[in-house]
Structure formats: structure tokens, C-alpha cells
């Protein structure tokens, strides 16, 4: 594969998933980057190092850097710290972040080529989620059909940044973030990638490409029971109607979101109420609306379609 004229780096944070790294890392090399930075907790797992050594030996023309990152007590979410250390250690300003469970393809080169021009600080590509069993097929099909119908590209964790714009935009409150797998309320919607996006678009342009830039080998994090439950709790506190949540949950086969909604309606426990689409710049007391549900997006699209019909003479 022929690479871009502009040099770029790829950052791959890894914990200890050697089995995933065997498939994802070769795909990163096929992009022909100038540099690949593989980030580990210190000390790096031996099996993972063997995978990196074996793969990188086939591509001596590409600089491979192994970065071992110690824990930083100032960061609650360790992966956010690891990824950002990888960003800092790259020698290029164009930086593609690729998770260990993603098999990237040449479509990501479109994102890499755009950043740094015309004040564009971040460009993301779509991902094809993993399909496992009937339930996974239902969820994936439902998500893809809805997104095809509404025709609105969305942000994903597969993105390229322009490093100088990232350095001048990201807020120090990144240190406050929890791992969404353990977070409560609105914080399940605010992962490290969403936080970076919110900061970036406050100062620079961001673009979401509909092109599928990678296949994800692991289930969608939104399918986790905890994420579903907490998202239901949050949507109830924001005044969402039950029938809208029910329709969204059925479409995406995430019924534990309904359980969380009903639980919060009955118990009224206190949960974090930041605004996911603007945090860290909009605080709890803001009147800004939360992100629209799938039901509301579909409703608005249908209304728009009907309004475009030519009336009869």
C-alpha cells in the first residue's frame, strides 16, 4: 500500500491483549506510517513485546517505538494517561490513534490527510462493530440501519489529531475522568475520546467521516450491562419520555437501559449530571439539552422528509 506524502505516526495503547495485537498491529504497518508507538503499562508484558518484535522486524523501514508508561496518580482513568503519553512521544504532528482491538484499513488515510489543514484538528472514521451471535447481529443491524437512515456521521474512537491543536486545546479536567466501565450517570457517555473531542471543537474544526476505517474485534462498549443501566438512569434524570427510551432500547437490543430508567424513576438516587456533549465546559446546572435519542432523530428526519414533499396542485 502506498502511504501518504505527509509523515504520520500511529499510537496503539495496549494492556496485555497479545491475542488482539497479533491481528491489529500488522494492519497498522500496512498503512505505511513513518512511525508506530506502542504504549504499555510498565513493565510491558513479555508476550506482547514478542508480538511487536516479530511484526516490526518485517518492516524495518518503519520506526517502531515501545513506550512503557508508569501510573500517574493524578489521572483516575489510566488509559487516558497512557494514550496521551503516546501522543507526546510521537515525532510527527499527524497522529492516528488505533486501539488494540481495531483492524484498520486504508480509509483512515483520508482522515490523516485532512488534519492540520484549514484549522482541522480532529477527523474520525466510522468503525464496523463485532458481530457475535443473534443478539450481536440484532444490535449491529439495528445500529447500522438507523445510522444509514439518519445519514449523520458520528464520532468514534478511531480518529486522527493534529498534535499542536491537541496540545493547545485539551483541558486539565481530563484527569477527573473515570473509566466508563465503572463510571456513574452521565460519565458513561464521556470517555477519554469524547472529552478530547469536546475540547478540540471548542477551538478548532472537527470532521466525522462516514467511511469505515476499521473492524472492531470486540463487542461494543455500549452493550455492557453497566453502561446500558447507567445511561438509562441518566436519560431519566434529563426528562426523557419512557416510550422514547423503550423504542431506542428495542431497536438496539439494549433493554437494561429500560431497567436503569425505571430504577432511577423510582429511587431518585443522586448521580453525576454533566452534559456529555459539552463537558468540561458546561457544568451541572446548565440548561443545554442532552444528546438526542434515536427515536428523536428518526422523528425529526421523518418530519423533514415529509416537509419536502411537493403539495398537489
Secondary structure, DSSP 8 states (H G I E B T S, - for coil): ----SS--EEEEE-SS-HHHHHHHHHHHHTT--SEEEEEEESS--HHHHHHHHHHHTT-TTSEEEEEEE---TT-SSHHHHHHHHHHHH-SSSEEEE--TTEEE-TTHHHHHHHTTSTTEEEEEEEEE----HHHHHHHHHHHHHHHHHHT-----S-EEEEHHHHHTT--GGGGG---TTT--GGGGS--HHHHHHHHHHHHSEEEEEEEEEEEESS--GGGSHHHHHHHHHHHHHTT--HHHHHHHHHHHT-THHHHHHHHHHHH--------TTTTTSS-TT--------HHHHHHHHHHHHHHTS----
